[in-house]
Amino acid sequence: MRILLVPGLWLDGASWGGIPHALEAAGHTVESLTLPGLGEASDLGIADWVAAVAERIDAAPDPVVLVGHSGGGNVVWGAADARPDRVARVVFVDTVPPANGFGISEFEVVDGAVPFPGWDAFDAPDIADLGENLRARIEAGARSVPPGVTTDPIALANPARFRIPVTLLMGSVDAEELAASLAEWPVFAEEFRQIEQVEVVVIGSGHWPQFSRPERLAELLVAAAR
């Protein structure tokens, strides 16, 4: 199976570390994507990132598995909407499928780009398993993203996306807790409810398992790509 790894905001393809090698050892073909406009002042938006992933889907000889971490989940769900017949599964890493018309989040724009906002921008549980060395490593590799990527509303129009099997690899939230959280966001709950095949698996990590628990994440990705 060909697996496309889509990083979250501020991260490039190298942020997946040794996970691609683990997936390849299990027999998969892996592409770790670096999306356009990273590290630049750019007017690119979320539609451009979705198009970049759709281009890699089109280039694949067979249906692919899409993996999106954090804000990358918006990107892969948009790509699944655009190419539902070419996607075998969508895997969300500590995030959920976005609802139509919603962006990722708002962050400060500096000189035409959105830089990494620093660790104070994140909830304590998200970063609890990141020691000083890991935080420094992540921050050293972080690059700014185009503002439109963070705030543009995702455009979802194809109900065929709901027929794609979905796996949610959540840092610490189980299925019951996820349902309770989604109940506070009815449009997201409705998007989630329409997915025909969905499984929720707890990683046992914070928000960046590719750094804090790479072996565990790789193991779960291999299982999801079955």
N, C-alpha and C positions, 0 to 999 in steps of 0.2 A: 504494500500500500504506500502511496506517496502522501507524505504528511507535510503540510505547510505550517510552519511555526510563525505566528504573528505576535511580536512583542507589544507590551503596553507603551503608554506615553513615555517619552524621553529615552527609550531603550532601542538598541539596534539588534541585528541578527545575532551578534556575538554574545548578547546577554543570556542566551540559552546555555552557554557553557558547554559541558560535556553531554548534555541531554541528547543532541542529535546523534552522537556516536552510540549511545545506548540504544536508541531507536533503530539505528542502522544495524547494530549487532543482532537485533531481533528480526531482521529481514526487511525493514522498511527503507524507503527512499525518502530523504528529508531535505527540505529547503527551509533555511532560517532567514526570514525576510527582513531587510532593512527598508523601511518605507520612505518615499520621496519627501524632500524638504526638511529632513532631520538635520538640525544644526544650522539652519539657514533662516533668514527673514524671508517669508514666502507667503503668497496668497493662496496656496493650496488648501483644500478643505477635506472633510471626511469623505466626500464622493471621490476624490482623487486617490485616497488610500484604498477605498473599496475597489476602485478600478484597477489599481496596481495588483491587488490580490486576485481579482477576476482574470487579469491577464495571465497570471501564473496557473490558474485553474485551466484556462483555455489551452495552455501549452502542455499540460499533462496528458499522457496517453489514455489514462483511465480516471474515474472519479477519485477525488482526494479526500483526505481528512483535514479539516481546518482546526487549528488550535489557536485560540486568542487569549492572551493574558491581560487582565484588567481592561484598560481602554481598547486594547486590541480585540476584545469581545465584540464591541460595536462594529469593528471593521469586518470580522469574519461573519457576523450575522448579516451584515449588508451584502457581503459577497455571496453568502448562501442564498439570499433573496434574489440576487442577480443570476445565479447559476445553480438553481436547486437540483437539476438533473445531473450535475457534475460533482456533487458533494455527497460523500458516503456517510459522513458524520461531522458534527461540529462539537468541539470540546472547549468549554469555557474554563479558564483557570482563575479562580477566585473572583468571578464576576458573573453576571446574569445576562440573558438576551435583552437588548434594549427594546423599548417600545417605539413604534413609528413616531417621528417628529421630535425626538429627544436627542440632545447632545450628551457628551461625556460629562463635562463639568466646566466651570469657569475658573481660570487662573490669571494671575497678573501677566500682562503683556509688557515686555521690555524690548525696545528697539525693534518692534515688528515681529517678535517671536515670544513663545512661552517657555522660559527656562524652567529647569527643575526647581520646585518651590521650597525645597528643604524639608527636613524630617518633621518639623513642627506642623506641617500641613496634614499629617496623617494621624489617624487614631492610634492610641497606644497598642491595642491588640495587633494591629497590622504590622507593627515594626518590632514587637517584643522579642522575636527570635533573630533579630539582626544585631549582632555585636558591632563594636566600633569598626573592626576591620571590614566586615561586610558592608556596612553603611558607606565607608570610605570608598570601597570598590565600586558599589553601585553609583555613587555620586560622581566618581571619576569618569565613568563611562556614559553618564547621562548627557544628552544633547537636547537643545531646545526643539520645540515642535511648532508647526504653523498654528496660529490662533484658531483658524477655521476648523482645524481637526478637532479641537477640544469643544467648540461651541456649536458647530453646524448641526442642525437636526438630521438624524439618520432618516433616509427615505426607504421605507419598506412597503412593497406593493404586491408581492407574489405570495399567495397563500400556500403555494407548494413548499415553502420553507418549513412549514409545520410538519411535513412528512419526513423530514430529515431527522434521523436519530441524534439525540443530543446528550452529552455527558457534561455535568457540572462538577469540576474538581474544586471543592471549596476549602479554603484554608482551615476554618474551624467551625463552620456552620453546617449542621446536618439538615436533612430534608424537612423535618418539622420546624426547625428554627427558620429555615428559608421561607417556608410557606407563611409563617407569622410575619416575617419582614416584608414579604411581597404584598401582604394584605394591606399594608399601609400605603402602597403605591398601586392603586387599582389598574391603571393602564399597563403597568409592567406585569401584574398578576394575570391579566387577561392574555397578554402575549405568551406568557409562560404556560398558561392553561391549555392553549391551543396546540402545543407541541405534542405530537402523538406518542412518541417514544422518548422518555427522558429518565435519566438516572442521576442521583446526587451522591457524590463520594467525598468523604472528609479526608483531606490530606494530613491534617495535624500540623499546621504551620501558620505563619502570618500571611501577609499579602504577596510576598516574593519568594515562593517555594523553589523557584529555579536557582536561587542563591542559597537559601537556608536549608532546603531539604531536596537537593537535586536527584538523589537516588530514588527517593520515594516518589517524586513527581514523574521521573522517567518510567518507573514501574507501573504507575497508574496510566500513563499515556500508552504504554505498550498494551495494557489490558483494554483500554478504550478503543484502540485501533484494531481490535480483533476482526 
